[in-house]
Amino acid sequence: MKTEHNIRLTSTEIANLWTNYMHDSLSSCVLSFFLEKTEDTEIKSVLEYALSLSKKHIQTITDIFNHENYPIPVGFTTEDVDLKAPRLFSDTFHLNYVYHMTKMGLTSDTLALSLAARSDVRDYYSECIASSIELQHRAVGVQLSKGIYIRPPYITTPKSVDFVKHQSFLTGWFGERKPLLAIEIMQLHHNIQTNAIGKAVVMGFSQVAKTADVRDYMVRGKKISTKHIEIFDSLLTENDLPVPMTWDSDVMDSTVPAFSDKLMMFHTFSLNSSGMGNYGSAISTTTRRDLVTHYIRLNTEVGQYVEDGVNIMIKHGWMEQPPQSIDRDEIAKD
């Protein structure tokens, strides 16, 4: 990989590379455990490819940081996973998990590429996007072959092009509600699925957490996800549209810790941060006032949940300091 030796990394490049390192070190632990338990050969092949990508990303970021004499994050290591613990999720969930994590990665990597200046960083994110697309193709291919890919709802093809004629296009709480737009259906379906993945993850984590506050936090997360799914489900049902399934039954009954509490808390933090971004995107593309109000209210709830999770991580010394600017006033005092 080409490196421009005379150009420093920008704050944006450092932030994205640091975040990627944290997520890929976490993914290496989670995927290693999933791979150890997976029996289906097709699903195992997808997991092997996903794990190889995470390890490759870690090495590339390490090389870039070493060249810049930038401290390598601690992230997550073999100490954060017990490969001998009983399986926590089904093979089907392992596949769905990879599929949804890949969607998250594509979103963040695309943004990181658009904000990168150095050629080696742009090359890295271009490669990340290409390999993530390949991983998604593989995951979707196996989902389709097994009949477990969940398609969004179909809608009727219009007979002609039309234009909006009434202000009622924007109403929601009162008066006659207009039918959901295709883009609103897309956002509801997507947010149901991401909440369903998150709900299954925290359900499993709640069973194997070692500390009481982490266990309670995961149970609380399950209740929040359940409520959000029910609200989004009702909006689709109101429009006579099918709702996607959840993966509650794919969580096994193991209570043996497979992951460290530190890893589980950071993973939950990452999922919720991504979820908040999804809600923000939904707000920007939604026209019905009632939907906007739902997203704003639910996003506030998730934001409070994330803050409480950060406080738990700080309390236990699990919150690794992200890159930050220098406190000039403090330097002047010293």
C-alpha positions as CSV (number, residue, x, y, z in Angstrom):
1,M,0.0,0.0,0.0
2,K,1.4,3.4,-1.0
3,T,2.1,5.8,1.9
4,E,2.7,9.5,1.6
5,H,5.4,10.0,4.2
6,N,5.3,13.8,4.3
7,I,1.6,14.2,5.0
8,R,0.2,13.8,8.5
9,L,-3.1,12.0,9.2
10,T,-6.0,14.4,9.6
11,S,-8.2,14.3,12.7
12,T,-11.0,12.8,10.6
13,E,-8.7,10.0,9.2
14,I,-7.4,9.2,12.7
15,A,-11.0,9.1,14.1
16,N,-12.2,6.7,11.4
17,L,-9.1,4.5,11.5
18,W,-9.2,4.3,15.3
19,T,-12.9,3.5,15.3
20,N,-12.4,0.8,12.6
21,Y,-9.6,-0.8,14.7
22,M,-11.9,-1.0,17.7
23,H,-14.8,-2.5,15.6
24,D,-12.6,-5.0,13.7
25,S,-10.8,-6.2,16.9
26,L,-14.3,-6.7,18.4
27,S,-15.5,-8.5,15.2
28,S,-12.4,-10.8,15.3
29,C,-13.4,-12.0,18.7
30,V,-17.1,-12.4,17.9
31,L,-16.6,-14.0,14.5
32,S,-14.0,-16.4,16.0
33,F,-16.5,-17.6,18.5
34,F,-19.3,-17.9,15.9
35,L,-16.9,-19.8,13.6
36,E,-16.0,-22.2,16.4
37,K,-19.7,-23.1,16.9
38,T,-21.0,-23.0,13.4
39,E,-21.9,-26.4,11.8
40,D,-23.4,-25.4,8.5
41,T,-20.6,-25.4,5.9
42,E,-22.1,-22.7,3.7
43,I,-22.5,-20.3,6.7
44,K,-19.0,-21.3,8.0
45,S,-17.5,-20.2,4.6
46,V,-19.1,-16.7,4.9
47,L,-17.8,-16.4,8.5
48,E,-14.3,-17.4,7.5
49,Y,-14.2,-14.7,4.8
50,A,-15.6,-12.1,7.2
51,L,-13.0,-13.0,9.9
52,S,-10.2,-12.8,7.3
53,L,-11.3,-9.3,6.4
54,S,-11.4,-8.1,10.0
55,K,-7.8,-9.4,10.6
56,K,-6.6,-7.8,7.4
57,H,-8.1,-4.5,8.4
58,I,-6.4,-4.6,11.8
59,Q,-3.0,-5.3,10.2
60,T,-3.4,-2.4,7.7
61,I,-4.5,0.1,10.4
62,T,-1.6,-1.1,12.6
63,D,0.9,-0.5,9.8
64,I,-0.5,3.1,9.2
65,F,-0.4,3.9,12.9
66,N,3.1,2.5,13.4
67,H,4.3,4.7,10.5
68,E,2.8,7.7,12.2
69,N,4.1,6.7,15.6
70,Y,0.4,6.8,16.7
71,P,-0.4,4.5,19.7
72,I,-2.2,1.3,18.7
73,P,-5.5,1.0,20.5
74,V,-5.9,-1.9,23.0
75,G,-9.3,-2.8,21.5
76,F,-10.3,-6.4,22.1
77,T,-8.1,-9.5,22.2
78,T,-8.4,-13.2,22.9
79,E,-8.8,-12.4,26.6
80,D,-12.3,-11.0,25.7
81,V,-13.7,-14.2,24.2
82,D,-13.9,-17.8,25.5
83,L,-14.0,-20.1,22.4
84,K,-14.7,-23.1,24.7
85,A,-18.0,-21.6,26.0
86,P,-21.2,-23.2,24.7
87,R,-22.8,-21.7,21.7
88,L,-24.9,-18.6,22.3
89,F,-26.7,-18.2,19.0
90,S,-27.8,-20.4,16.1
91,D,-26.0,-20.8,12.8
92,T,-28.8,-18.9,11.1
93,F,-28.3,-16.0,13.5
94,H,-24.6,-16.0,12.8
95,L,-25.3,-15.5,9.1
96,N,-27.9,-12.8,9.7
97,Y,-25.5,-11.1,12.1
98,V,-22.8,-10.9,9.4
99,Y,-25.2,-9.6,6.9
100,H,-26.4,-6.7,9.1
101,M,-22.9,-5.9,10.4
102,T,-21.7,-5.6,6.8
103,K,-24.5,-3.1,6.1
104,M,-23.3,-1.0,9.0
105,G,-19.7,-1.3,7.7
106,L,-20.6,-0.2,4.2
107,T,-22.3,2.9,5.6
108,S,-19.4,4.0,7.8
109,D,-16.6,3.1,5.3
110,T,-18.3,5.1,2.5
111,L,-18.4,8.1,4.7
112,A,-14.8,7.6,5.8
113,L,-13.7,7.4,2.2
114,S,-15.5,10.6,1.2
115,L,-13.7,12.4,4.0
116,A,-10.2,11.0,3.5
117,A,-7.3,12.9,1.8
118,R,-4.2,10.7,2.1
119,S,-3.9,8.2,-0.7
120,D,-3.1,5.2,1.5
121,V,-6.2,5.9,3.6
122,R,-8.4,6.3,0.5
123,D,-6.9,3.0,-0.9
124,Y,-7.7,1.3,2.4
125,Y,-11.3,2.4,2.5
126,S,-11.8,1.6,-1.2
127,E,-10.6,-1.9,-0.5
128,C,-12.9,-2.1,2.6
129,I,-15.9,-1.2,0.6
130,A,-15.1,-3.6,-2.3
131,S,-14.5,-6.5,0.2
132,S,-17.7,-5.6,2.2
133,I,-19.7,-5.7,-1.0
134,E,-18.3,-9.1,-1.8
135,L,-19.1,-10.3,1.8
136,Q,-22.6,-9.0,1.5
137,H,-23.1,-10.8,-1.9
138,R,-21.9,-14.1,-0.2
139,A,-24.1,-13.6,2.8
140,V,-27.2,-12.8,0.8
141,G,-26.5,-15.7,-1.6
142,V,-26.5,-18.1,1.3
143,Q,-29.6,-16.5,2.8
144,L,-31.5,-16.9,-0.5
145,S,-30.3,-20.5,-1.0
146,K,-31.6,-21.4,2.5
147,G,-34.8,-19.4,2.1
148,I,-34.1,-17.1,5.1
149,Y,-33.6,-13.8,3.4
150,I,-36.2,-11.4,4.5
151,R,-37.4,-9.2,1.6
152,P,-39.0,-5.8,2.3
153,P,-42.7,-5.5,1.5
154,Y,-43.9,-5.3,-2.1
155,I,-46.1,-2.4,-3.2
156,T,-48.5,-2.0,-6.2
157,T,-47.0,-0.6,-9.4
158,P,-48.7,2.7,-10.2
159,K,-50.5,3.1,-13.6
160,S,-49.1,6.6,-14.1
161,V,-47.0,9.5,-12.7
162,D,-48.8,11.8,-10.3
163,F,-48.2,14.9,-8.3
164,V,-49.0,15.8,-4.7
165,K,-52.2,18.1,-4.6
166,H,-53.0,18.5,-0.9
167,Q,-51.3,19.6,2.3
168,S,-52.6,16.4,3.9
169,F,-49.5,14.8,2.4
170,L,-47.8,15.9,5.6
171,T,-50.4,15.0,8.2
172,G,-50.1,12.1,10.6
173,W,-51.6,12.4,14.0
174,F,-55.0,13.9,13.0
175,G,-57.2,13.6,10.0
176,E,-56.8,11.0,7.3
177,R,-53.4,9.5,7.1
178,K,-51.8,9.2,3.7
179,P,-50.5,5.8,2.8
180,L,-46.8,5.2,3.6
181,L,-44.4,6.2,0.9
182,A,-42.0,3.5,-0.4
183,I,-39.1,5.2,1.3
184,E,-40.9,5.3,4.6
185,I,-41.7,1.6,4.3
186,M,-38.0,1.0,3.6
187,Q,-37.0,2.9,6.7
188,L,-39.5,1.1,8.9
189,H,-38.5,-2.3,7.6
190,H,-34.8,-1.5,8.0
191,N,-35.3,-0.2,11.6
192,I,-37.3,-3.2,12.6
193,Q,-34.6,-5.6,11.3
194,T,-31.8,-3.7,13.0
195,N,-33.7,-3.6,16.3
196,A,-34.4,-7.3,15.9
197,I,-30.7,-8.1,15.6
198,G,-29.9,-5.8,18.5
199,K,-32.6,-7.4,20.6
200,A,-31.2,-10.9,20.0
201,V,-27.7,-9.7,20.8
202,V,-28.6,-8.1,24.1
203,M,-30.8,-11.1,25.0
204,G,-27.8,-13.4,24.6
205,F,-25.5,-10.9,26.4
206,S,-27.9,-10.6,29.4
207,Q,-27.7,-14.4,29.9
208,V,-23.9,-14.5,30.1
209,A,-23.0,-11.1,31.7
210,K,-20.9,-11.4,34.8
211,T,-21.7,-8.1,36.6
212,A,-25.2,-7.2,37.8
213,D,-25.2,-3.7,36.2
214,V,-24.2,-5.1,32.8
215,R,-26.9,-7.8,33.1
216,D,-29.5,-5.2,34.0
217,Y,-28.4,-2.9,31.2
218,M,-28.8,-5.7,28.6
219,V,-32.3,-6.6,29.9
220,R,-33.2,-2.9,29.6
221,G,-31.9,-2.9,26.1
222,K,-34.1,-5.8,25.2
223,K,-37.2,-4.0,26.5
224,I,-36.4,-0.9,24.5
225,S,-35.8,-2.9,21.3
226,T,-39.1,-4.7,21.8
227,K,-41.0,-1.5,22.2
228,H,-39.5,0.1,19.1
229,I,-40.2,-3.0,17.0
230,E,-43.9,-3.0,18.2
231,I,-44.3,0.6,17.2
232,F,-42.8,0.1,13.8
233,D,-44.7,-3.1,13.3
234,S,-48.0,-1.3,14.0
235,L,-47.3,1.3,11.4
236,L,-46.7,-1.3,8.7
237,T,-49.7,-3.4,9.8
238,E,-51.9,-0.2,9.7
239,N,-51.1,-0.1,6.0
240,D,-51.8,-3.8,5.4
241,L,-48.1,-4.5,5.0
242,P,-46.2,-7.6,6.3
243,V,-43.8,-7.2,9.2
244,P,-40.4,-8.9,9.2
245,M,-39.7,-11.7,11.7
246,T,-37.4,-11.4,14.7
247,W,-34.6,-13.8,15.8
248,D,-35.5,-14.3,19.5
249,S,-35.7,-18.1,19.0
250,D,-32.1,-18.1,17.6
251,V,-30.7,-17.2,21.1
252,M,-29.6,-20.4,22.9
253,D,-30.1,-20.9,26.7
254,S,-26.4,-20.8,27.6
255,T,-25.4,-18.9,30.7
256,V,-21.6,-19.5,30.4
257,P,-19.8,-16.2,29.6
258,A,-18.6,-16.3,26.0
259,F,-17.5,-12.7,25.9
260,S,-16.1,-10.2,28.4
261,D,-18.5,-7.7,29.9
262,K,-16.2,-5.0,28.4
263,L,-16.7,-6.4,24.9
264,M,-20.5,-6.8,25.3
265,M,-20.9,-3.2,26.5
266,F,-18.9,-1.7,23.7
267,H,-20.7,-3.9,21.2
268,T,-24.1,-2.7,22.5
269,F,-22.8,0.9,22.4
270,S,-21.8,0.5,18.7
271,L,-25.2,-1.1,17.8
272,N,-27.1,1.7,19.4
273,S,-24.9,4.5,17.9
274,S,-25.6,3.0,14.5
275,G,-29.3,2.8,15.4
276,M,-29.4,6.5,16.2
277,G,-27.9,7.2,12.8
278,N,-30.6,5.1,11.2
279,Y,-33.3,7.0,13.0
280,G,-31.7,10.3,11.9
281,S,-31.7,9.1,8.3
282,A,-35.3,8.1,8.6
283,I,-36.3,11.6,9.9
284,S,-34.6,13.2,6.9
285,T,-36.6,11.2,4.4
286,T,-40.0,11.0,6.2
287,T,-42.9,13.3,5.3
288,R,-45.6,12.2,7.7
289,R,-45.5,14.2,11.0
290,D,-46.4,11.2,13.2
291,L,-43.5,9.2,11.9
292,V,-41.1,12.1,12.5
293,T,-42.3,12.4,16.0
294,H,-41.9,8.7,16.7
295,Y,-38.3,8.8,15.4
296,I,-37.4,11.8,17.4
297,R,-38.9,10.4,20.6
298,L,-37.4,7.0,20.2
299,N,-34.0,8.4,19.3
300,T,-34.0,10.4,22.5
301,E,-34.6,7.2,24.4
302,V,-31.8,5.4,22.7
303,G,-29.5,8.4,23.3
304,Q,-30.2,8.2,27.1
305,Y,-29.6,4.4,27.0
306,V,-26.2,5.0,25.2
307,E,-25.2,7.6,27.8
308,D,-26.0,5.2,30.7
309,G,-24.0,2.5,29.0
310,V,-21.0,4.9,28.6
311,N,-21.2,5.6,32.4
312,I,-21.1,1.9,33.1
313,M,-18.0,1.5,30.9
314,I,-16.3,4.4,32.6
315,K,-17.2,3.1,36.1
316,H,-15.5,-0.3,35.3
317,G,-12.5,1.2,33.5
318,W,-13.6,-0.3,30.1
319,M,-13.9,3.0,28.1
320,E,-10.8,3.4,26.0
321,Q,-10.1,7.1,25.3
322,P,-11.0,8.0,21.7
323,P,-8.6,10.4,19.8
324,Q,-9.1,14.0,20.9
325,S,-7.7,17.5,20.5
326,I,-5.1,19.0,23.0
327,D,-6.3,21.0,25.9
328,R,-4.3,24.2,25.2
329,D,-5.4,25.9,28.4
330,E,-4.2,22.9,30.5
331,I,-0.8,23.0,28.7
332,A,-0.5,26.7,29.4
333,K,-1.2,26.1,33.1
334,D,1.5,23.4,33.3
